[in-house]
Amino acid sequence: EPAPLAPPQCFVRLDLDSKRKVDEWFAGERRFVDDFVLVEKNSRKEAEEPGDETGVWLLAPIFDSETKTSSFIVLDGQDLSAGPVFEAQLSSHMPWGLHG
C-alpha cells in the first residue's frame, strides 16, 4: 500500500544510473519544504569535476507548521545531509505552497 500523501519534508539527490539515493536532507518534523532554486556556485573550480551537478547552492523556503514561521535555507549541493549553510527567518510566515 502506498504511503500516505503529505507535504514534502526533504531534499534528495538520486543517482539515476543506479536508481539509488546518494544524499538527503530532512527538514524536520512539521517543517515543510517548497519549490527550490539551484544557483551555480561562483567558480566551476568548486565543483568536483566539469559538469558536476553538485556544484550548486540549493535555495528553498521552509514552513514550520509548529511555530507558524517561515525561513529560507541554503544547502550545499555537494553535501545536502550537512544541513543548511545559512537560514534566514522571515518576519512573517509564508503559507506553504504559496505560488504567485
Kinemage of the C-alpha trace (Angstrom):
@kinemage 1
@onewidth
@group {chain A} dominant
@subgroup {mainchain}
@vectorlist {calphas} color= white
{ca glu a 1} P 0.000 0.000 0.000
{ca pro a 2} L 1.383 3.441 -0.880
{ca ala a 3} L 2.486 5.752 1.906
{ca pro a 4} L 0.005 8.494 2.842
{ca leu a 5} L 0.447 11.743 0.980
{ca ala a 6} L 1.977 14.601 2.941
{ca pro a 7} L 3.786 17.831 2.141
{ca pro a 8} L 7.451 17.223 1.247
{ca gln a 9} L 9.902 17.388 4.140
{ca cys a 10} L 13.246 16.680 2.484
{ca phe a 11} L 15.512 17.197 -0.491
{ca val a 12} L 17.067 14.107 -2.064
{ca arg a 13} L 19.756 13.607 -4.710
{ca leu a 14} L 19.420 10.399 -6.716
{ca asp a 15} L 21.900 8.556 -8.900
{ca leu a 16} L 19.763 7.914 -11.955
{ca asp a 17} L 22.082 5.168 -13.225
{ca ser a 18} L 21.894 3.048 -10.075
{ca lys a 19} L 18.459 4.384 -9.038
{ca arg a 20} L 19.819 4.885 -5.524
{ca lys a 21} L 19.588 7.759 -3.079
{ca val a 22} L 23.059 9.300 -2.616
{ca asp a 23} L 22.329 12.330 -0.435
{ca glu a 24} L 19.412 13.682 1.586
{ca trp a 25} L 18.473 16.480 3.976
{ca phe a 26} L 15.380 16.143 6.174
{ca ala a 27} L 13.861 19.480 7.249
{ca gly a 28} L 12.399 18.104 10.487
{ca glu a 29} L 9.061 17.129 11.916
{ca arg a 30} L 6.284 19.524 10.934
{ca arg a 31} L 8.682 21.524 8.696
{ca phe a 32} L 7.749 21.506 5.024
{ca val a 33} L 9.965 22.298 2.054
{ca asp a 34} L 8.691 24.021 -1.049
{ca asp a 35} L 9.863 24.780 -4.598
{ca phe a 36} L 13.598 25.335 -4.735
{ca val a 37} L 16.054 27.164 -6.974
{ca leu a 38} L 19.529 25.895 -7.886
{ca val a 39} L 22.230 28.564 -8.149
{ca glu a 40} L 25.566 27.684 -9.699
{ca lys a 41} L 28.498 28.317 -7.393
{ca asn a 42} L 30.793 31.237 -8.298
{ca ser a 43} L 33.507 29.103 -9.779
{ca arg a 44} L 33.420 25.820 -11.643
{ca lys a 45} L 36.600 25.052 -9.675
{ca glu a 46} L 34.311 24.467 -6.673
{ca ala a 47} L 32.659 21.563 -8.498
{ca glu a 48} L 34.383 18.214 -8.155
{ca glu a 49} L 34.634 17.783 -11.920
{ca pro a 50} L 33.494 19.693 -15.024
{ca gly a 51} L 29.761 19.391 -15.477
{ca asp a 52} L 29.300 18.109 -11.906
{ca glu a 53} L 25.696 18.905 -10.970
{ca thr a 54} L 26.554 19.158 -7.265
{ca gly a 55} L 28.414 22.453 -7.794
{ca val a 56} L 25.304 24.419 -6.814
{ca trp a 57} L 23.585 26.080 -3.896
{ca leu a 58} L 20.009 24.938 -3.268
{ca leu a 59} L 17.773 27.787 -2.052
{ca ala a 60} L 14.331 26.993 -0.700
{ca pro a 61} L 11.586 28.256 1.582
{ca ile a 62} L 10.683 26.218 4.664
{ca phe a 63} L 7.399 26.448 6.555
{ca asp a 64} L 7.386 25.329 10.194
{ca ser a 65} L 3.806 24.351 10.980
{ca glu a 66} L 4.536 24.015 14.710
{ca thr a 67} L 5.675 27.633 15.164
{ca lys a 68} L 3.829 29.064 12.123
{ca thr a 69} L 7.081 30.632 10.894
{ca ser a 70} L 8.884 30.598 7.566
{ca ser a 71} L 12.505 30.819 6.586
{ca phe a 72} L 14.734 30.474 3.553
{ca ile a 73} L 17.562 27.964 3.640
{ca val a 74} L 20.700 27.476 1.565
{ca leu a 75} L 22.074 23.941 1.163
{ca asp a 76} L 25.393 22.984 -0.429
{ca gly a 77} L 24.671 20.721 -3.404
{ca gln a 78} L 27.833 18.759 -2.657
{ca asp a 79} L 26.615 17.793 0.830
{ca leu a 80} L 22.865 18.121 1.383
{ca ser a 81} L 22.993 15.984 4.518
{ca ala a 82} L 25.215 18.569 6.261
{ca gly a 83} L 22.144 20.783 6.536
{ca pro a 84} L 21.762 24.482 5.846
{ca val a 85} L 24.864 26.606 5.482
{ca phe a 86} L 22.518 29.555 6.023
{ca glu a 87} L 18.953 30.025 7.270
{ca ala a 88} L 17.101 33.338 7.339
{ca gln a 89} L 13.917 33.666 9.363
{ca leu a 90} L 11.193 35.775 7.751
{ca ser a 91} L 9.411 38.422 9.816
{ca ser a 92} L 6.040 36.881 8.922
{ca his a 93} L 5.076 33.422 7.777
{ca met a 94} L 4.618 32.478 4.152
{ca pro a 95} L 1.877 29.876 3.655
{ca trp a 96} L 3.225 26.536 2.457
{ca gly a 97} L 2.577 26.012 -1.242
{ca leu a 98} L 2.163 29.727 -1.989
{ca his a 99} L 2.752 30.401 -5.664
{ca gly a 100} L 2.356 33.675 -7.402
